């Protein structure tokens, strides 16, 4: 990763994160790690395991791709919410966002045997939330594009009192 990226993964700054795609507390999950660039975007890398395959075993399953895009985009919006409030990412009181809408366009099959790169960018700050675009690439070729609407949710959505 580049030097301008945050040192601590966004997912590691989100309390009680048990998400299948990015939760560090979910041992059976994908454990995606996203890093804030400081420029309204974040970057992540993910290496698929053999059990992440689709029917042809040399391509990544579409649901895994959608999960990576969703989680990376939501964590990017979560970080942007703190930055927009002029606060350090992950500071108290916490703020939370969830997926309001997820669209994925698959451009080409995503190979299994390479590191996947994801870049999520805040495209628009909405009245309630963020519109995030996420590109997933392999070997420098765009494989999938996601458009995610991230909406704010109360702390009790996470099962936490504010």
C-alpha positions as CSV (number, residue, x, y, z in Angstrom):
1,X,0.0,0.0,0.0
2,X,1.1,3.6,-0.5
3,X,2.5,5.7,2.3
4,X,-0.4,8.1,2.2
5,X,-2.8,5.4,3.4
6,X,-4.0,5.2,7.0
7,X,-1.9,2.8,9.0
8,X,-4.9,1.1,10.7
9,X,-7.6,-0.6,8.6
10,X,-11.0,1.1,8.8
11,X,-12.5,-2.2,9.9
12,X,-10.2,-2.4,12.9
13,X,-11.5,1.0,14.0
14,X,-15.2,0.0,13.9
15,X,-16.3,-1.4,17.3
16,X,-18.0,-4.8,17.5
17,X,-17.5,-5.4,13.8
18,X,-18.7,-9.0,13.1
19,X,-19.5,-8.5,9.5
20,X,-19.0,-11.5,7.2
21,X,-17.1,-9.5,4.6
22,X,-15.0,-7.2,6.7
23,X,-15.4,-8.0,10.4
24,X,-12.1,-8.7,12.2
25,X,-14.2,-10.5,14.8
26,X,-15.7,-13.0,12.3
27,X,-13.2,-15.8,12.0
28,X,-15.2,-17.4,9.2
29,X,-15.5,-14.2,7.1
30,X,-13.5,-12.6,4.4
31,X,-11.7,-10.2,6.7
32,X,-11.3,-7.5,4.1
33,X,-9.1,-4.6,5.2
34,X,-9.7,-1.1,3.8
35,X,-7.3,1.9,4.2
36,X,-8.4,5.5,4.0
37,X,-6.4,7.6,1.5
38,X,-7.3,11.0,3.1
39,X,-8.8,12.0,-0.3
40,X,-12.4,10.9,0.0
41,X,-11.5,7.3,-1.0
42,X,-10.1,4.1,0.3
43,X,-8.1,1.2,-1.1
44,X,-8.1,-2.5,-0.3
45,X,-6.5,-5.7,-1.5
46,X,-7.9,-9.2,-1.2
47,X,-6.5,-12.5,-2.1
48,X,-9.2,-15.1,-2.8
49,X,-9.0,-18.6,-1.3
50,X,-10.0,-21.7,-3.3
51,X,-13.4,-21.8,-1.5
52,X,-14.3,-18.4,-2.9
53,X,-14.6,-19.8,-6.5
54,X,-17.6,-19.8,-8.8
55,X,-18.7,-22.9,-10.7
56,X,-15.5,-22.7,-12.9
57,X,-12.9,-22.9,-10.2
58,X,-10.6,-20.4,-11.8
59,X,-13.0,-17.4,-11.3
60,X,-14.2,-15.7,-8.1
61,X,-17.9,-16.2,-7.1
62,X,-20.1,-13.2,-7.9
63,X,-21.5,-13.1,-4.4
64,X,-18.0,-12.8,-2.9
65,X,-17.3,-9.9,-5.3
66,X,-20.5,-8.2,-4.3
67,X,-19.7,-8.6,-0.6
68,X,-16.2,-7.2,-1.1
69,X,-17.6,-4.2,-3.0
70,X,-20.4,-3.7,-0.4
71,X,-18.1,-3.8,2.6
72,X,-15.3,-1.7,1.1
73,X,-17.8,1.0,0.1
74,X,-19.6,1.0,3.4
75,X,-16.4,1.4,5.4
76,X,-15.4,4.2,3.0
77,X,-18.7,6.0,3.7
78,X,-18.3,5.4,7.4
79,X,-14.8,7.0,7.4
80,X,-16.1,9.9,5.3
81,X,-18.8,10.6,7.9
82,X,-16.2,11.2,10.6
83,X,-14.1,13.3,8.3
84,X,-17.1,15.4,7.3
85,X,-17.7,16.1,11.0
86,X,-14.1,17.1,11.4
87,X,-13.4,14.2,13.8
88,X,-10.8,11.4,13.8
89,X,-12.1,8.2,12.2
90,X,-13.5,5.9,14.8
91,X,-13.7,8.6,17.5
92,X,-16.5,8.8,20.1
93,X,-19.4,9.2,19.8
94,X,-19.5,6.6,17.0
95,X,-21.5,6.9,13.8
96,X,-22.8,4.1,11.6
97,X,-23.9,3.6,8.1
98,X,-25.5,0.7,6.3
99,X,-26.2,-0.3,2.7
100,X,-29.3,1.3,1.4
101,X,-28.7,0.1,-2.2
102,X,-26.1,-2.0,-3.9
103,X,-25.7,-2.3,-7.6
104,X,-22.9,-4.4,-9.1
105,X,-22.0,-4.6,-12.8
106,X,-19.7,-7.5,-13.7
107,X,-17.4,-6.4,-16.5
108,X,-15.3,-9.6,-16.9
109,X,-14.7,-12.8,-15.0
110,X,-12.5,-12.2,-11.9
111,X,-9.5,-14.6,-11.7
112,X,-8.8,-16.6,-8.6
113,X,-5.0,-16.7,-8.6
114,X,-4.3,-13.0,-8.1
115,X,-4.6,-10.2,-5.6
116,X,-7.8,-8.2,-6.2
117,X,-7.6,-4.5,-5.8
118,X,-10.5,-2.3,-4.7
119,X,-10.9,1.4,-4.8
120,X,-13.9,3.1,-3.4
121,X,-14.6,6.8,-3.9
122,X,-17.2,9.1,-2.4
123,X,-19.0,10.4,-5.4
124,X,-21.7,12.4,-3.8
125,X,-22.8,13.5,-0.3
126,X,-26.5,12.9,-0.2
127,X,-29.0,14.6,2.1
128,X,-28.9,11.4,4.1
129,X,-25.7,9.4,3.4
130,X,-23.3,8.9,0.6
131,X,-23.1,7.6,-3.0
132,X,-20.0,5.5,-3.4
133,X,-18.4,4.0,-6.5
134,X,-16.2,1.0,-6.0
135,X,-13.9,-0.6,-8.7
136,X,-12.7,-4.1,-8.3
137,X,-9.7,-4.9,-10.5
138,X,-7.4,-7.9,-11.1
139,X,-4.0,-7.6,-12.9
140,X,-4.9,-4.0,-13.7
141,X,-8.1,-4.9,-15.5
142,X,-11.5,-3.7,-14.3
143,X,-13.6,-6.8,-13.3
144,X,-16.6,-5.2,-11.5
145,X,-18.0,-1.9,-10.6
146,X,-20.3,-1.2,-7.6
147,X,-22.5,1.7,-6.8
148,X,-23.5,1.8,-3.2
149,X,-25.8,4.1,-1.4
150,X,-24.7,4.3,2.3
151,X,-27.3,5.6,4.7
152,X,-26.8,6.6,8.4
153,X,-28.2,4.3,11.0
154,X,-28.6,4.8,14.8
155,X,-26.2,3.1,17.2
156,X,-29.0,0.7,18.4
157,X,-28.9,-0.7,14.8
158,X,-25.5,-2.2,15.9
159,X,-27.0,-3.3,19.2
160,X,-25.1,-0.5,20.9
161,X,-26.4,2.3,23.0
162,X,-25.2,5.8,22.1
